Amino acid sequence: MAVLILLLSGGGAYFAYMKYYVKTESLNAFGVPGTKGLQINGDVVAKIDDEVITIKDVERELSTMPAFAREFFKGQEGMTRLVDELVKKDLLYVEAKKMGLDKEEDFRRKPEEIKKNALITRLLEVRNATSQVTDKEVEDYYNSHKDEFVQPVTVRVSQIVVRTEDDSKKVYQRLQNNEPFARLAAEVSIERRSANSGGDLGTFKRGEMNQELEKVAFRLKKNQISMPVPLGDGLHILAVTDIKGAAHDFNSVKGGLRKQLMAKKQQEGLDQFIEGLKKTHAVEINKDSFAKIKTPGGETSAPVR
């Protein structure tokens, strides 16, 4: 499932969403003065030890997002994802304080409003200091995944076309849950000619497709699925099922590949670290509070059923 990708680059933490969005510059997204030590109640969305996330904190986080990003957090399921990411961030903040990183001289000199994110960043720097990717790991990955480094001359493309943004989100989620693309295309695509062949459109060179679709298709890797592409006849979700071309030389890609493998290794380590933190800190989620959270447009999350 494609939810949060936490990219670690040069020791910094950057929260980037392929599908969902949480803006890290919202520095007060966790807890407010005077709220420590509260029992979880109707205004408290989550509690991590003595740190709390309130309804106002979540609303503030939502207010920093662009409108398209807020769409992905609508409803009970969307709000659950958002709160889970906020909890992950606070777990890292609590752990950084537990390690005493907030006592370091460099940190103490930082302005108060950026200290929280700076402390999380420092924790990740400490954790990633010993993380390395060897030359052999880079070369082995290249040799076993050469299809990922092909400069495409032609691509074979399949598509699913739906009418509304809501439909596209539902279909995309089903694809992320590993439902077969061809089966979904046959079931839901409104472009019936390609739907009858499992969404297959055939093979294309550059200049032979709709310009907007071509930009997306020629950036995809084999078997990768695109985000929905809006066109006049609906929203198109693409999949590239085959690529023909020549592979990039190893020396031309090894620098970028090393960074990619390093980010992957650090992400996997971070995921394990956060799962461990969840077991050592008291994390409570109050889903009943979700219905009270308002987006800038005034809408609220769906109530718990």
C-alpha positions in Angstrom: 0.0 0.0 0.0 1.3 3.4 -0.9 0.7 5.7 2.0 3.7 7.5 3.6 7.1 7.5 2.2 9.6 9.0 4.7 12.6 10.0 2.6 15.8 10.5 4.5 18.4 12.6 2.7 21.6 14.0 4.2 20.2 13.3 7.7 17.1 15.4 7.1 13.6 14.2 7.3 11.2 14.9 4.5 7.6 13.7 4.6 6.6 13.1 1.0 3.3 11.6 -0.1 2.7 9.8 -3.4 -0.9 9.7 -2.4 -1.2 11.5 1.0 0.2 14.7 2.3 1.3 15.9 5.8 3.2 19.1 5.9 6.1 19.0 8.3 6.4 22.7 8.5 3.3 22.8 10.7 5.4 22.8 13.9 2.7 22.8 16.5 0.8 19.7 15.3 1.4 17.8 18.5 0.2 19.0 21.9 -0.5 22.5 23.1 0.6 24.3 26.3 -1.3 23.0 29.3 -2.4 19.8 27.7 0.3 17.4 29.0 -0.9 14.7 31.4 -4.5 14.8 30.3 -6.6 11.6 30.3 -7.7 10.9 26.8 -11.1 12.6 26.3 -13.4 14.0 23.6 -11.0 16.8 22.6 -7.9 14.6 22.6 -7.4 12.7 19.4 -4.3 10.7 20.5 -2.0 10.4 23.4 1.6 9.2 23.5 2.8 8.9 27.1 2.2 12.5 28.3 2.1 14.1 24.9 -1.3 14.7 23.4 -2.7 15.5 19.9 -5.8 17.5 20.1 -8.6 18.2 17.7 -7.2 21.7 17.2 -3.8 20.2 16.4 -5.3 18.0 13.6 -7.3 20.9 12.3 -4.2 23.1 12.2 -2.4 20.3 10.3 -5.2 20.1 7.8 -5.2 23.9 7.3 -1.6 23.8 6.1 -2.4 21.4 3.3 -3.5 22.2 -0.3 -7.1 21.4 -1.1 -6.2 18.3 -3.2 -4.2 16.8 -0.3 -7.1 17.2 2.1 -9.3 15.1 -0.2 -7.2 12.0 0.7 -8.0 12.4 4.4 -11.8 12.7 4.2 -13.9 10.1 6.0 -13.1 7.8 8.9 -10.5 5.8 7.0 -8.7 9.0 5.7 -8.6 10.5 9.2 -7.3 7.3 10.7 -4.3 7.5 8.2 -3.6 11.1 9.1 -3.7 10.5 12.8 -1.5 7.5 12.4 1.2 9.6 10.7 0.9 12.3 13.3 1.4 9.7 16.0 4.5 8.4 14.2 6.0 11.9 14.2 5.2 12.4 17.9 6.7 9.0 18.8 10.0 10.2 17.2 9.8 13.5 19.1 9.2 11.7 22.4 12.1 9.3 21.8 14.5 12.2 20.8 13.7 13.9 24.2 14.1 10.6 26.0 17.6 10.3 24.5 18.5 13.8 25.7 19.0 15.2 22.3 17.1 18.4 23.3 19.9 19.1 25.8 22.6 19.3 23.1 24.0 22.9 22.8 23.3 23.2 19.0 19.7 22.4 19.6 19.3 24.6 22.6 20.3 27.6 20.5 17.5 27.0 17.9 14.3 29.2 18.1 11.6 27.5 20.1 9.1 27.2 17.1 11.4 24.9 15.1 12.9 22.9 18.0 10.4 20.0 17.7 11.1 19.2 14.0 14.8 19.9 14.6 14.9 17.4 17.4 13.2 14.7 15.2 15.8 15.5 12.5 18.6 15.2 15.0 17.3 11.8 16.1 17.2 10.6 12.5 20.8 11.9 12.0 22.0 9.9 15.0 20.2 6.8 13.8 21.4 7.1 10.2 25.0 7.9 11.0 26.1 4.2 10.6 23.8 3.4 7.8 25.8 2.5 4.6 25.2 1.0 1.2 28.2 -0.8 -0.2 29.5 -0.7 -3.8 28.6 -4.4 -4.1 25.0 -3.8 -3.0 24.6 -1.0 -5.6 26.1 -3.2 -8.4 24.1 -6.3 -7.4 20.9 -4.3 -7.4 21.7 -2.9 -10.9 22.5 -6.3 -12.3 19.3 -7.9 -11.0 17.0 -5.0 -11.9 18.3 -3.9 -15.3 14.7 -3.5 -16.5 14.4 -0.5 -14.1 17.2 1.4 -15.9 15.9 1.1 -19.5 15.7 4.3 -21.5 12.3 3.6 -23.1 11.9 3.7 -26.8 8.4 2.1 -26.8 6.0 1.3 -23.9 3.0 -1.0 -23.7 0.3 0.8 -21.8 -3.0 -0.2 -20.1 -5.5 2.2 -18.7 -8.6 2.5 -16.5 -10.8 5.6 -17.1 -13.4 6.8 -14.6 -15.7 9.8 -14.4 -15.1 11.4 -11.0 -12.2 12.1 -8.6 -14.0 10.0 -6.0 -14.1 7.0 -8.4 -10.4 7.4 -9.2 -9.5 7.3 -5.5 -11.5 4.2 -4.9 -9.9 2.5 -8.0 -6.4 3.6 -7.0 -6.9 2.2 -3.5 -8.0 -1.1 -4.9 -4.9 -1.3 -7.1 -2.7 -0.5 -4.1 -4.4 -3.5 -2.4 -3.1 -5.6 -5.3 -6.3 -6.2 -7.2 -5.4 -7.1 -10.8 -5.3 -4.1 -13.1 -6.8 -6.0 -16.0 -9.7 -7.3 -13.9 -10.5 -3.8 -12.6 -10.3 -2.3 -16.0 -12.8 -4.7 -17.3 -15.1 -4.0 -14.3 -15.0 -0.3 -13.9 -13.4 1.5 -16.9 -15.9 3.7 -18.8 -13.7 3.4 -22.0 -15.2 0.1 -23.0 -13.0 -0.7 -26.0 -9.8 -0.9 -24.0 -11.8 -2.3 -21.0 -12.7 -5.4 -23.1 -9.0 -6.2 -23.4 -8.2 -5.6 -19.7 -7.4 -2.0 -20.3 -4.6 -2.7 -22.9 -4.0 0.1 -25.3 -1.1 -1.4 -27.2 2.5 -0.2 -27.7 3.5 3.4 -28.3 6.5 5.4 -29.4 6.9 9.0 -28.3 4.5 11.3 -30.2 1.9 8.6 -30.7 -0.1 9.2 -27.5 -2.1 12.0 -26.0 0.6 14.4 -24.8 -0.5 14.4 -21.1 -0.7 10.6 -21.0 2.7 10.3 -22.8 4.4 12.4 -20.2 3.2 10.0 -17.5 3.6 6.7 -19.4 7.2 7.3 -20.4 8.2 8.1 -16.7 6.7 4.9 -15.3 8.7 1.8 -14.7 7.5 -1.6 -15.8 4.4 -2.7 -13.9 4.2 0.7 -12.1 0.8 2.4 -11.8 0.3 6.1 -12.3 -1.7 8.5 -10.2 -5.0 9.6 -11.9 -4.5 11.9 -14.9 -7.5 14.2 -15.6 -8.5 14.6 -19.2 -11.7 15.8 -20.9 -13.2 12.3 -21.0 -12.5 11.4 -17.4 -9.6 10.5 -15.1 -7.0 8.0 -16.6 -5.0 5.6 -14.4 -2.2 4.1 -16.4 0.0 1.0 -16.1 3.1 0.2 -18.2 3.2 -3.5 -18.8 6.3 -3.6 -21.0 9.2 -1.3 -22.0 11.6 -1.7 -24.9 14.8 0.2 -25.1 18.5 0.2 -24.0 19.6 0.1 -20.4 21.5 3.0 -19.0 25.2 2.3 -18.3 25.9 1.4 -14.6 28.3 4.3 -14.1 25.7 6.7 -15.3 23.2 5.6 -12.7 25.2 4.4 -9.7 25.2 7.7 -7.9 21.4 8.1 -8.0 20.9 4.3 -7.3 23.1 4.5 -4.2 20.9 7.3 -2.8 17.8 5.4 -3.6 19.1 2.2 -1.9 20.2 4.3 1.1 16.8 5.9 1.4 15.1 2.5 1.2 17.4 1.0 3.9 16.9 4.0 6.2 13.1 3.8 5.6 13.0 0.2 6.5 15.1 0.8 9.6 12.8 3.7 10.6 9.7 1.6 10.1 11.1 -1.1 12.4 12.2 1.6 14.9 8.7 3.2 15.0 7.0 -0.2 15.5 9.3 -0.8 18.4 8.5 2.7 19.9 4.8 1.8 19.7 5.5 -1.1 22.0 7.5 0.9 24.5 5.3 4.0 24.7 1.6 4.2 25.7 -0.2 5.3 22.5 -3.9 5.9 22.7 -6.2 6.8 19.7 -9.6 8.4 20.4 -11.5 7.7 17.1 -14.7 9.2 18.6 -13.0 12.6 18.3 -12.6 12.3 14.5 -16.2 13.4 13.9 -15.4 16.8 15.6 -12.4 17.6 13.4 -13.2 20.3 10.8 -11.3 20.9 7.6 -10.8 24.5 6.4 -13.9 24.0 4.2 -16.0 23.3 7.3 -16.4 19.6 6.6 -16.0 17.0 9.3 -14.8 13.4 9.3 -17.4 10.6 9.1 -18.5 9.4 12.5 -17.4 6.0 13.8 -19.9 3.2 12.9 
